[in-house]
């Protein structure tokens, strides 16, 4: 798969995952309202939708290459000597 295609597919999967998570969260909150008599199966489906959305989000991040960028910056901040603040003291 070409890089641009992978980036577009990854961003699309991340978008679909975000929409599913928000919709599942909204359904879960609306299920708690006593005036709405929602089916218990719909409440369980909303919770499952949150987890499926999170999996789609992570899959999209992996396909689109976003995961490697954050890992690289995490590594740089914690273990690269040029980015650590320990050596930035003013001379006395």
DRENDRENLUM-164426 format. One line per 5 residues: number of its first residue (from 1); for each residue x, z, y of N, C-alpha, C, O. Coordinates in pm, 1 decimal, decimal comma, padded with zeros to 6 digits. Atoms other than C-alpha are relative to their C-alpha. Example, Ala and Ser with C-alpha at 12.3 -4.5 7.8 and 13.67 -1.06 7.14 Angstrom:
2
1> 00089,0 00000,0 -00119,0 01230,0 00780,0 -00450,0 00090,0 00000,0 00120,0 00193,6 00066,5 00118,1 ~ -00082,0 -00006,0 -00119,0 01367,0 00714,0 -00106,0 -00077,0 00073,0 00109,0 -00026,1 00089,9 00219,8
***
This chain:
92
1> 00084,2 00000,0 -00116,1 00000,0 00000,0 00000,0 00089,9 00000,0 00124,0 00187,9 00074,3 00130,1 ~ -00078,6 00004,8 -00121,9 00135,8 -00086,1 00341,8 -00016,9 00127,9 00080,0 -00115,5 00200,1 00064,8 ~ 00000,9 -00125,0 -00075,8 00215,5 00193,3 00582,9 -00122,4 00010,4 00091,3 -00184,6 00116,2 00100,3 ~ 00115,3 -00003,9 -00090,4 -00056,6 00097,6 00832,2 -00129,3 00021,2 -00077,5 -00217,4 00094,4 -00032,4 ~ 00119,4 -00018,0 00083,1 -00317,3 00073,2 00554,8 -00009,3 00143,6 -00050,6 -00117,2 00202,7 -00053,3
6> -00000,9 -00138,2 00048,5 -00211,6 00409,9 00416,0 -00036,4 00095,9 00112,5 -00109,1 00192,7 00090,2 ~ 00032,2 -00085,6 -00113,9 -00230,9 00565,7 00762,3 -00148,5 -00006,2 00033,0 -00211,2 00096,6 00058,5 ~ 00143,1 00014,7 -00029,3 -00579,0 00423,7 00824,1 -00086,2 00065,9 -00108,1 -00184,9 00132,4 -00076,9 ~ 00075,9 -00061,4 00108,3 -00703,8 00532,5 00481,7 00011,4 00151,9 00004,9 -00087,0 00222,7 -00016,3 ~ -00018,8 -00144,3 -00011,5 -00553,7 00878,2 00526,0 -00080,0 00059,0 00113,1 -00142,1 00164,2 00097,5
11> 00078,6 -00049,1 -00113,1 -00711,8 00919,2 00867,5 -00148,8 -00004,6 -00030,0 -00223,3 00084,6 00010,5 ~ 00140,6 00008,8 00038,4 -01045,1 00801,6 00727,9 -00041,1 00112,2 -00093,9 -00146,9 00172,8 -00076,9 ~ 00030,1 -00109,5 00092,9 -01031,8 01050,7 00441,5 -00000,1 00134,9 00072,6 -00083,0 00221,2 00043,9 ~ -00002,6 -00124,4 -00076,4 -00936,7 01327,3 00683,9 -00126,2 00014,2 00085,1 -00180,4 00124,0 00098,0 ~ 00123,3 -00003,0 -00079,3 -01233,2 01233,5 00906,3 -00122,0 00031,9 -00084,4 -00206,0 00112,8 -00044,8
16> 00113,2 -00026,4 00090,0 -01478,7 01228,3 00614,8 00003,8 00145,6 -00047,3 -00099,8 00211,3 -00056,8 ~ -00013,1 -00139,2 00042,1 -01341,6 01562,4 00495,9 -00042,2 00096,5 00109,0 -00107,4 00197,1 00081,3 ~ 00038,6 -00086,8 -00111,7 -01385,3 01715,5 00840,9 -00151,4 00000,0 00018,9 -00211,1 00105,2 00042,0 ~ 00145,6 00008,5 -00014,6 -01744,5 01590,0 00864,9 -00068,9 00077,9 -00111,6 -00167,0 00148,1 -00087,0 ~ 00060,3 -00073,8 00112,0 -01822,7 01729,7 00518,4 00014,0 00150,4 00017,8 -00078,9 00225,8 -00011,2
21> -00018,5 -00144,2 -00020,7 -01673,6 02068,1 00604,7 -00092,7 00052,7 00107,8 -00151,3 00159,8 00091,5 ~ 00086,9 -00044,7 -00108,9 -01867,9 02092,7 00931,2 -00146,2 -00001,7 -00044,7 -00221,6 00090,5 -00013,6 ~ 00138,4 00006,7 00049,1 -02192,5 01980,2 00764,7 -00027,8 00112,7 -00100,0 -00134,5 00174,0 -00096,1 ~ 00017,7 -00109,6 00095,5 -02143,6 02229,6 00481,0 -00006,8 00134,5 00068,8 -00085,2 00221,1 00030,0 ~ 00003,0 -00125,1 -00075,6 -02071,8 02506,6 00727,0 -00131,9 00015,8 00074,5 -00189,3 00124,6 00077,6
26> 00128,0 -00005,3 -00071,3 -02379,9 02418,5 00933,0 -00114,7 00031,4 -00096,1 -00202,5 00111,2 -00063,2 ~ 00105,2 -00028,4 00099,2 -02599,9 02417,3 00620,6 00006,9 00144,3 -00048,5 -00096,1 00208,2 -00070,3 ~ -00014,6 -00139,3 00044,4 -02457,2 02751,5 00510,9 -00051,1 00097,3 00104,8 -00113,7 00197,7 00070,8 ~ 00048,2 -00088,0 -00107,1 -02530,7 02908,5 00849,2 -00151,2 -00010,8 00013,2 -00220,0 00090,0 00029,9 ~ 00145,4 00017,3 -00010,2 -02879,4 02757,0 00865,0 -00072,9 00063,9 -00117,9 -00188,8 00103,1 -00104,5
31> 00061,6 -00063,1 00116,5 -02949,0 02894,8 00517,5 -00024,7 00149,1 00023,9 -00113,1 00208,2 -00038,1 ~ 00015,6 -00143,0 -00027,6 -02912,4 03246,7 00657,5 -00118,0 00029,4 00092,2 -00159,7 00144,7 00102,9 ~ 00114,8 -00020,5 -00088,5 -03198,8 03196,6 00903,8 -00126,2 00020,5 -00083,5 -00157,1 -00060,4 -00171,0 ~ 00117,5 -00028,1 00083,6 -03515,3 03354,0 00764,0 -00116,0 -00097,9 00022,0 -00197,5 -00116,6 -00068,4 ~ 00112,0 00091,0 -00022,6 -03752,7 03101,8 00927,2 00012,5 -00129,5 -00078,8 -00087,8 -00195,9 -00105,3
36> -00019,6 00120,8 00080,5 -03600,5 02815,5 00730,9 00001,2 00038,5 -00147,7 00083,5 00119,2 -00191,3 ~ 00005,8 -00028,5 00143,3 -03694,8 02825,5 00365,5 00072,7 -00112,0 -00072,7 00012,1 -00209,8 -00116,5 ~ -00081,7 00103,5 00063,5 -03408,9 02626,6 00217,5 00009,9 00026,3 -00150,3 00007,9 00140,7 -00195,7 ~ -00014,9 -00005,7 00144,3 -03373,8 02553,7 -00149,8 00134,7 00067,4 -00033,5 00235,4 00034,6 00029,4 ~ -00127,9 -00062,7 00037,1 -03106,5 02776,3 -00316,7 00103,4 -00100,8 -00050,3 00223,7 -00079,1 -00035,7
41> -00091,7 00103,9 00045,6 -02957,9 02462,6 -00471,2 00070,9 -00065,7 00119,1 00187,8 -00102,8 00109,3 ~ -00059,3 00056,3 -00120,7 -02897,9 02326,6 -00120,9 00105,3 00095,0 00058,3 00207,1 00050,3 00110,9 ~ -00097,9 -00097,1 -00049,1 -02719,3 02648,2 -00023,0 00128,7 -00005,9 -00082,5 00238,5 -00002,2 -00027,0 ~ -00118,7 00012,5 00084,6 -02485,5 02620,8 -00320,9 00070,5 -00133,3 00022,4 00193,2 -00140,6 00017,8 ~ -00058,2 00130,5 -00028,9 -02433,7 02253,0 -00245,8 00076,7 00000,1 00131,6 00177,3 -00069,6 00145,4
46> -00069,2 -00008,7 -00128,4 -02335,4 02340,3 00111,1 00136,7 00065,7 -00016,5 00234,4 00021,7 00044,0 ~ -00128,3 -00066,3 00025,6 -02063,4 02576,2 -00011,6 00093,6 -00095,1 -00073,8 00212,6 -00102,4 -00043,3 ~ -00081,2 00097,2 00073,6 -01942,7 02311,9 -00255,4 00047,7 -00111,5 00093,0 00158,7 -00162,3 00077,4 ~ -00037,1 00103,1 -00097,0 -01941,8 02059,2 00031,5 00118,5 00041,6 00085,9 00200,9 -00042,0 00122,9 ~ -00114,2 -00049,5 -00077,2 -01700,2 02278,4 00226,3 00128,6 -00020,6 -00079,0 00228,2 -00067,8 -00024,4
51> -00119,8 00013,6 00083,3 -01453,7 02279,1 -00063,2 00034,7 -00147,1 -00026,5 00152,1 -00184,1 -00025,6 ~ -00027,2 00142,5 00020,9 -01492,1 01906,8 -00133,9 00055,8 -00061,8 00127,9 00146,5 -00144,8 00122,4 ~ -00052,6 00048,6 -00127,1 -01437,8 01836,8 00236,6 00144,5 00040,7 00021,5 00224,6 -00037,5 00072,7 ~ -00139,0 -00045,1 -00012,8 -01120,6 02045,5 00231,9 00092,2 -00080,6 -00091,4 00204,0 -00114,7 -00052,6 ~ -00080,7 00081,6 00091,0 -00994,1 01852,9 -00071,2 00018,7 -00141,5 00054,7 00127,4 -00198,4 00044,6
56> -00013,3 00132,0 -00060,5 -01068,4 01522,8 00101,9 00096,5 00002,7 00118,2 00175,2 -00090,0 00137,3 ~ -00091,6 -00015,7 -00112,8 -00887,1 01648,2 00411,9 00144,8 00002,1 -00049,2 00230,2 -00068,2 00004,6 ~ -00136,3 -00008,8 00052,9 -00579,4 01739,1 00208,5 00045,8 -00130,5 -00063,6 00162,3 -00168,3 -00051,1 ~ -00034,2 00129,4 00058,2 -00590,1 01410,5 00018,9 00033,3 -00100,7 00109,1 00129,6 -00176,4 00097,0 ~ -00027,3 00089,6 -00111,3 -00608,8 01219,1 00345,4 00132,0 00030,9 00068,3 00203,4 -00060,5 00109,5
61> -00128,3 -00037,6 -00060,4 -00315,6 01414,6 00486,3 00115,1 -00045,9 -00088,5 00218,9 -00089,0 -00038,3 ~ -00105,1 00043,4 00092,6 -00112,9 01334,3 00177,1 00017,2 -00151,7 00003,3 00129,6 -00201,5 00008,5 ~ -00006,4 00145,8 00000,1 -00200,4 00963,7 00177,1 00052,9 -00052,3 00133,4 00134,0 -00144,9 00136,5 ~ -00038,8 00047,4 -00132,2 -00154,8 00923,5 00552,6 00138,2 00041,4 00044,0 00187,6 -00007,9 00145,4 ~ -00135,4 -00041,1 -00033,9 00182,6 01095,3 00557,2 00007,4 00113,7 00099,6 00116,7 00146,7 00145,8
66> -00001,1 -00110,1 -00095,9 00079,1 01380,4 00787,7 00062,1 00125,5 -00059,3 00116,0 00208,8 00013,6 ~ -00050,7 -00120,6 00065,5 00184,7 01640,0 00533,0 00151,3 00011,2 00014,2 00203,5 00120,2 00037,9 ~ -00145,8 -00004,0 -00008,2 00551,8 01544,5 00541,4 00049,2 00034,6 00140,1 00152,4 00100,1 00155,0 ~ -00041,7 -00028,9 -00137,1 00570,1 01564,6 00921,2 -00006,0 00149,6 00026,7 00088,0 00205,7 00083,1 ~ 00010,9 -00142,9 -00025,0 00445,4 01922,2 00933,8 00101,2 00077,3 -00082,1 00154,7 00177,5 -00034,8
71> -00101,0 -00066,9 00080,9 00675,6 02022,2 00647,9 00137,1 -00011,9 00065,2 00215,0 00083,4 00064,9 ~ -00130,5 00019,4 -00062,1 00972,1 01875,1 00830,3 00015,1 00091,5 00121,1 00120,3 00153,0 00138,5 ~ -00010,0 -00086,4 -00116,4 00894,5 02063,3 01151,6 00006,9 00146,5 -00041,4 00077,3 00225,2 00021,9 ~ -00007,5 -00137,4 00047,3 00836,8 02384,9 00957,7 00142,3 00030,0 -00043,4 00196,0 00136,2 -00011,9 ~ -00137,0 -00018,4 00046,2 01177,5 02340,5 00795,8 00095,6 00009,3 00118,9 00184,0 00094,9 00121,0
76> -00088,3 -00001,1 -00116,7 01344,1 02264,5 01128,7 -00009,7 00131,8 00076,1 00092,5 00188,7 00114,5 ~ 00016,2 -00123,3 -00076,9 01197,9 02568,0 01303,5 00062,0 00119,6 -00069,4 00114,2 00208,8 -00002,5 ~ -00044,6 -00120,6 00069,4 01300,2 02812,4 01034,0 00143,4 -00005,8 -00051,0 00208,7 00098,0 -00061,6 ~ -00129,0 00004,5 00067,1 01623,2 02682,7 00883,8 00105,5 -00087,7 00066,9 00221,8 -00083,5 00026,5 ~ -00099,6 00081,0 -00067,9 01792,3 02435,6 01118,3 00063,5 00083,5 00110,4 -00006,7 00137,8 00195,7
81> -00069,6 -00087,0 -00094,3 02056,5 02616,6 01321,6 -00015,3 -00045,8 00144,0 -00007,4 00036,4 00235,3 ~ 00015,7 00049,6 -00136,5 02004,1 02394,5 01624,4 -00129,5 00046,2 00063,2 -00138,2 00053,6 00185,7 ~ 00130,8 -00036,3 -00053,4 01641,4 02508,8 01660,1 -00023,6 00150,7 00003,4 -00124,0 00195,8 00058,6 ~ 00019,2 -00144,3 -00000,8 01687,9 02881,2 01607,2 00041,5 00059,1 00132,7 00131,4 00006,6 00198,4 ~ -00029,1 -00062,6 -00127,3 01694,9 03111,0 01907,9 00108,7 00106,7 -00009,5 00144,5 00166,0 00092,2
86> -00098,7 -00107,5 00017,2 01954,0 03350,4 01765,7 00126,9 -00027,5 00079,4 00190,3 00066,8 00126,7 ~ -00125,3 00031,7 -00066,6 02244,8 03166,3 01927,7 -00013,7 -00029,0 00147,9 00082,8 -00074,1 00209,5 ~ 00024,4 00034,6 -00139,2 02090,6 03126,7 02274,7 00012,6 00118,8 00094,2 -00058,3 00124,8 00194,7 ~ -00015,6 -00115,5 -00086,6 02206,2 03454,6 02426,1 00090,1 -00034,2 00116,5 00181,9 -00115,3 00103,7 ~ -00084,4 00020,6 -00117,1 02354,7 03461,3 02772,3 00131,0 00078,4 -00015,7 00130,1 00189,6 -00068,4
91> -00125,7 -00075,5 00011,4 02722,9 03558,7 02790,1 00001,0 00118,3 00095,2 -00058,5 00113,2 00202,8 ~ -00006,0 -00121,3 -00083,2 02798,2 03905,2 02927,8 00110,0 -00006,0 00100,4 00128,1 00088,1 00177,7
***
